[in-house]
Amino acid sequence: MNSQNEIFGYDLPVATGEIMRRSVLVISALIFFLSACAALRPQEPLRISVAGLEPLEGKGMEARFAVSLRIQNHGAIPLDYDGIALDLDLRGMSFASGVSDQQGTIPRFGETVIIVPVTVPASAIIRHVFRLTTGDHGRTDYELRGQLGAPGFAIGRYFDAKGEITLPDLPAEEAR
């Protein structure tokens, strides 16, 4: 040992003030990380269902619909959202997808309805027309998957819901 302040080749801090500053820094970092972990507590899952499906004017060989989603927040904290993306399957087959840049807040223990325009490609229309000719024309099972975006650096919420809906009739222009 070369001096009293050196152990295993490392100089030890002599001043008590430097030890105190390091201790405060370590404690502050620990408090910051613990509070960040508390913010990541499990969240109540969103309850999302299709509240309505209305035909829109389509272009070319595509059909368009306005899907009304009822979103329920069963949590004690209001949920801000910024954008939504969804995929809609009917009877286990891909049917439509859509996005919207809507923003808003779902109140704590509350609900809201968001309308998302979706596009149905011609191939999905043909697949489903053949499939619907053999089954019930009014009601059908659906699966809804997507993401409710979050503002800023917050993490969005993914959702997956199943249910049953009544399909609307296609507008006269698209039925021909």
C-alpha positions as a Python dict, from the first residue, in 0.01 Angstrom:
ca = {
    (1, 'M'): (0, 0, 0),
    (2, 'N'): (126, 339, -99),
    (3, 'S'): (-101, 544, 126),
    (4, 'Q'): (-380, 508, 378),
    (5, 'N'): (-637, 624, 119),
    (6, 'E'): (-555, 350, -133),
    (7, 'I'): (-704, -1, -120),
    (8, 'F'): (-642, -255, -398),
    (9, 'G'): (-506, 20, -619),
    (10, 'Y'): (-811, 250, -588),
    (11, 'D'): (-805, 588, -418),
    (12, 'L'): (-1078, 624, -157),
    (13, 'P'): (-1255, 957, -121),
    (14, 'V'): (-1113, 1152, 170),
    (15, 'A'): (-1381, 1414, 209),
    (16, 'T'): (-1701, 1321, 387),
    (17, 'G'): (-1889, 1564, 156),
    (18, 'E'): (-1802, 1351, -147),
    (19, 'I'): (-1933, 1037, 25),
    (20, 'M'): (-2255, 1220, 112),
    (21, 'R'): (-2302, 1341, -248),
    (22, 'R'): (-2256, 988, -381),
    (23, 'S'): (-2500, 850, -125),
    (24, 'V'): (-2761, 1110, -216),
    (25, 'L'): (-2711, 1032, -586),
    (26, 'V'): (-2754, 657, -532),
    (27, 'I'): (-3064, 706, -314),
    (28, 'S'): (-3216, 950, -566),
    (29, 'A'): (-3157, 706, -852),
    (30, 'L'): (-3315, 425, -649),
    (31, 'I'): (-3624, 637, -571),
    (32, 'F'): (-3654, 734, -941),
    (33, 'F'): (-3642, 372, -1058),
    (34, 'L'): (-3888, 254, -792),
    (35, 'S'): (-4136, 529, -886),
    (36, 'A'): (-4098, 435, -1254),
    (37, 'C'): (-4179, 74, -1169),
    (38, 'A'): (-4487, 187, -974),
    (39, 'A'): (-4614, 363, -1288),
    (40, 'L'): (-4598, 30, -1472),
    (41, 'R'): (-4854, -135, -1245),
    (42, 'P'): (-5097, -372, -1414),
    (43, 'Q'): (-5379, -187, -1588),
    (44, 'E'): (-5738, -297, -1612),
    (45, 'P'): (-5799, -439, -1960),
    (46, 'L'): (-6012, -231, -2192),
    (47, 'R'): (-6347, -375, -2288),
    (48, 'I'): (-6409, -309, -2656),
    (49, 'S'): (-6707, -412, -2864),
    (50, 'V'): (-6847, -331, -3206),
    (51, 'A'): (-7139, -95, -3143),
    (52, 'G'): (-7231, -48, -3508),
    (53, 'L'): (-7127, -103, -3869),
    (54, 'E'): (-7248, 140, -4136),
    (55, 'P'): (-7162, 129, -4507),
    (56, 'L'): (-6963, 418, -4658),
    (57, 'E'): (-6904, 505, -5021),
    (58, 'G'): (-6638, 273, -5163),
    (59, 'K'): (-6383, 327, -5438),
    (60, 'G'): (-6316, 82, -5719),
    (61, 'M'): (-6345, -276, -5601),
    (62, 'E'): (-6318, -192, -5231),
    (63, 'A'): (-6599, -156, -4982),
    (64, 'R'): (-6578, 87, -4691),
    (65, 'F'): (-6754, 81, -4356),
    (66, 'A'): (-6765, 303, -4050),
    (67, 'V'): (-6707, 77, -3748),
    (68, 'S'): (-6835, 222, -3421),
    (69, 'L'): (-6631, 89, -3129),
    (70, 'R'): (-6758, 115, -2773),
    (71, 'I'): (-6456, 136, -2545),
    (72, 'Q'): (-6503, 93, -2171),
    (73, 'N'): (-6237, 195, -1920),
    (74, 'H'): (-6279, -13, -1605),
    (75, 'G'): (-5981, 157, -1441),
    (76, 'A'): (-5963, 433, -1180),
    (77, 'I'): (-5746, 654, -1404),
    (78, 'P'): (-5870, 839, -1716),
    (79, 'L'): (-5714, 703, -2035),
    (80, 'D'): (-5585, 947, -2298),
    (81, 'Y'): (-5563, 810, -2651),
    (82, 'D'): (-5407, 938, -2971),
    (83, 'G'): (-5497, 727, -3272),
    (84, 'I'): (-5639, 381, -3321),
    (85, 'A'): (-5566, 91, -3555),
    (86, 'L'): (-5782, -217, -3594),
    (87, 'D'): (-5828, -541, -3785),
    (88, 'L'): (-6174, -697, -3806),
    (89, 'D'): (-6221, -1069, -3878),
    (90, 'L'): (-6558, -1223, -3957),
    (91, 'R'): (-6621, -1593, -3904),
    (92, 'G'): (-6250, -1652, -3848),
    (93, 'M'): (-6138, -1487, -4174),
    (94, 'S'): (-5973, -1150, -4231),
    (95, 'F'): (-6235, -895, -4337),
    (96, 'A'): (-6136, -529, -4290),
    (97, 'S'): (-5872, -301, -4145),
    (98, 'G'): (-5858, 67, -4067),
    (99, 'V'): (-5687, 349, -3881),
    (100, 'S'): (-5792, 684, -3739),
    (101, 'D'): (-5592, 971, -3590),
    (102, 'Q'): (-5865, 1069, -3342),
    (103, 'Q'): (-5761, 1194, -2999),
    (104, 'G'): (-5950, 1204, -2674),
    (105, 'T'): (-5992, 1076, -2322),
    (106, 'I'): (-6190, 783, -2191),
    (107, 'P'): (-6304, 883, -1841),
    (108, 'R'): (-6224, 670, -1539),
    (109, 'F'): (-6492, 405, -1500),
    (110, 'G'): (-6646, 543, -1818),
    (111, 'E'): (-6690, 472, -2187),
    (112, 'T'): (-6674, 638, -2526),
    (113, 'V'): (-6759, 549, -2884),
    (114, 'I'): (-6494, 594, -3153),
    (115, 'I'): (-6584, 565, -3521),
    (116, 'V'): (-6310, 415, -3739),
    (117, 'P'): (-6335, 394, -4118),
    (118, 'V'): (-6226, 52, -4246),
    (119, 'T'): (-6154, -82, -4591),
    (120, 'V'): (-6262, -422, -4716),
    (121, 'P'): (-6052, -542, -5012),
    (122, 'A'): (-6228, -707, -5307),
    (123, 'S'): (-6075, -1046, -5224),
    (124, 'A'): (-6231, -1038, -4875),
    (125, 'I'): (-6568, -940, -5020),
    (126, 'I'): (-6564, -1237, -5259),
    (127, 'R'): (-6454, -1479, -4983),
    (128, 'H'): (-6726, -1362, -4747),
    (129, 'V'): (-7002, -1353, -5009),
    (130, 'F'): (-6944, -1723, -5080),
    (131, 'R'): (-6925, -1801, -4711),
    (132, 'L'): (-7237, -1600, -4622),
    (133, 'T'): (-7447, -1776, -4887),
    (134, 'T'): (-7420, -2097, -4688),
    (135, 'G'): (-7496, -1959, -4341),
    (136, 'D'): (-7700, -1712, -4140),
    (137, 'H'): (-7722, -1384, -4331),
    (138, 'G'): (-7803, -1164, -4033),
    (139, 'R'): (-7564, -1234, -3749),
    (140, 'T'): (-7203, -1340, -3756),
    (141, 'D'): (-6912, -1385, -3515),
    (142, 'Y'): (-6632, -1129, -3518),
    (143, 'E'): (-6286, -1083, -3372),
    (144, 'L'): (-6141, -738, -3329),
    (145, 'R'): (-5769, -677, -3277),
    (146, 'G'): (-5580, -352, -3267),
    (147, 'Q'): (-5407, -80, -3075),
    (148, 'L'): (-5530, 232, -2902),
    (149, 'G'): (-5239, 476, -2935),
    (150, 'A'): (-5117, 692, -2650),
    (151, 'P'): (-4999, 1054, -2657),
    (152, 'G'): (-4631, 1146, -2626),
    (153, 'F'): (-4394, 878, -2503),
    (154, 'A'): (-4666, 675, -2331),
    (155, 'I'): (-4720, 316, -2435),
    (156, 'G'): (-5044, 242, -2619),
    (157, 'R'): (-5291, -31, -2526),
    (158, 'Y'): (-5343, -340, -2740),
    (159, 'F'): (-5684, -499, -2750),
    (160, 'D'): (-5847, -820, -2866),
    (161, 'A'): (-6222, -871, -2849),
    (162, 'K'): (-6477, -1121, -2975),
    (163, 'G'): (-6849, -1092, -3022),
    (164, 'E'): (-7140, -1116, -3262),
    (165, 'I'): (-7276, -849, -3500),
    (166, 'T'): (-7549, -801, -3755),
    (167, 'L'): (-7406, -723, -4097),
    (168, 'P'): (-7553, -427, -4286),
    (169, 'D'): (-7667, -456, -4645),
    (170, 'L'): (-7422, -323, -4903),
    (171, 'P'): (-7523, 3, -5077),
    (172, 'A'): (-7696, -49, -5414),
    (173, 'E'): (-7386, 68, -5609),
    (174, 'E'): (-7168, -200, -5450),
    (175, 'A'): (-7420, -483, -5468),
    (176, 'R'): (-7409, -478, -5850),
}
